[in-house]
Amino acid sequence: MLKKDGLVVFAKRACETCVLIENEMRRVAGERPDFRIVSQDDPQFPAGVAGVVDDRNLDLSWTNNIESMPTLIRYQGGREVERVVGWDRAGWQRLTGIADLGAHLPILRPG
């Protein structure tokens, strides 16, 4: 299911860094139709985003070797080609193509 081309972020409400970047996830969801959010603990997180994938059973997280939140993955040709773990402004900007994403946030914040 997640092996389609595009971006996937694994997140959860209980993660402070995920809450910090909630608005950025909403923005990416609004600007990139190929962006999907997988939530480990609340399919209503982030608020206002339709189609959040419910992963409370952690099957998708396990399959994708997710160890820290948030984790942003880019798939191309059905394969993972790059991932950013935690909030890394430059990494998120590069993967999403949104040059000013998170400009008001810290440069780095571990998950």
C-alpha positions in Angstrom: 0.0 0.0 0.0 2.8 2.5 0.9 5.1 1.5 -2.0 3.5 3.9 -4.5 5.5 6.8 -5.6 5.3 9.8 -3.4 5.9 10.9 0.2 4.8 9.1 3.4 5.3 10.4 6.9 4.9 8.2 10.0 3.7 10.3 12.9 1.8 10.1 16.2 0.1 12.6 18.5 2.2 11.4 21.5 5.3 12.6 19.8 6.3 16.2 20.7 8.2 16.7 17.5 5.2 15.5 15.5 3.0 18.0 17.3 5.5 20.7 16.7 5.3 20.1 12.9 1.6 19.5 12.7 1.0 22.6 10.6 3.8 21.6 8.3 2.3 18.2 7.7 -1.1 19.9 7.0 0.6 22.2 4.5 2.4 19.4 2.7 -0.9 17.5 2.6 -2.5 20.5 1.0 0.2 21.1 -1.6 1.3 17.6 -2.5 -1.4 15.1 -3.6 1.2 12.3 -3.4 1.7 12.9 0.4 0.2 10.4 2.8 0.3 10.4 6.6 0.4 7.2 8.7 -0.5 7.7 12.3 0.6 5.2 15.0 -1.8 6.4 17.7 -4.6 8.6 16.4 -6.1 8.5 12.9 -7.4 12.1 13.5 -3.9 13.4 13.8 -3.0 15.8 12.3 -6.4 17.5 12.6 -8.0 18.6 9.4 -6.2 16.1 7.1 -8.4 13.6 5.3 -7.2 10.1 4.6 -4.8 9.6 7.5 -3.8 5.9 7.5 -4.5 4.2 10.9 -1.5 2.2 12.0 -2.4 1.7 15.7 -1.6 -2.0 15.2 1.9 -0.9 13.9 1.9 -3.3 11.0 3.0 -0.6 8.5 5.5 0.9 10.9 7.1 -2.6 11.4 7.1 -3.3 7.7 8.8 0.0 6.9 11.4 -0.2 9.7 10.1 2.8 11.6 12.0 3.4 14.8 11.4 7.1 15.5 8.7 9.7 14.8 8.3 11.5 12.6 9.9 9.7 9.7 9.4 11.1 6.2 10.0 8.6 3.3 10.1 9.2 -0.4 9.2 6.3 -2.7 10.1 6.2 -6.4 9.5 3.3 -8.7 7.8 1.5 -5.9 10.9 1.6 -3.7 12.2 3.7 -0.8 14.8 6.1 -2.1 15.3 8.5 0.8 14.1 9.0 4.4 14.4 11.8 7.0 14.1 10.9 10.6 12.9 13.5 13.0 12.5 17.2 12.0 15.3 18.2 9.7 14.2 21.4 8.0 16.5 21.0 5.0 15.6 17.4 4.5 11.9 18.0 4.7 12.2 21.0 2.3 14.3 18.8 -0.2 11.9 15.8 -0.1 8.7 17.9 -0.3 10.0 20.6 -2.7 8.6 23.3 -0.5 11.5 25.8 0.0 10.1 27.7 2.9 8.5 24.7 4.8 9.1 25.2 8.6 11.0 28.4 8.2 9.8 29.5 11.6 10.8 26.1 13.3 14.1 25.0 14.6 16.6 23.6 12.0 16.7 20.2 13.7 14.6 18.4 16.3 15.0 14.7 16.9 11.9 12.5 17.0 
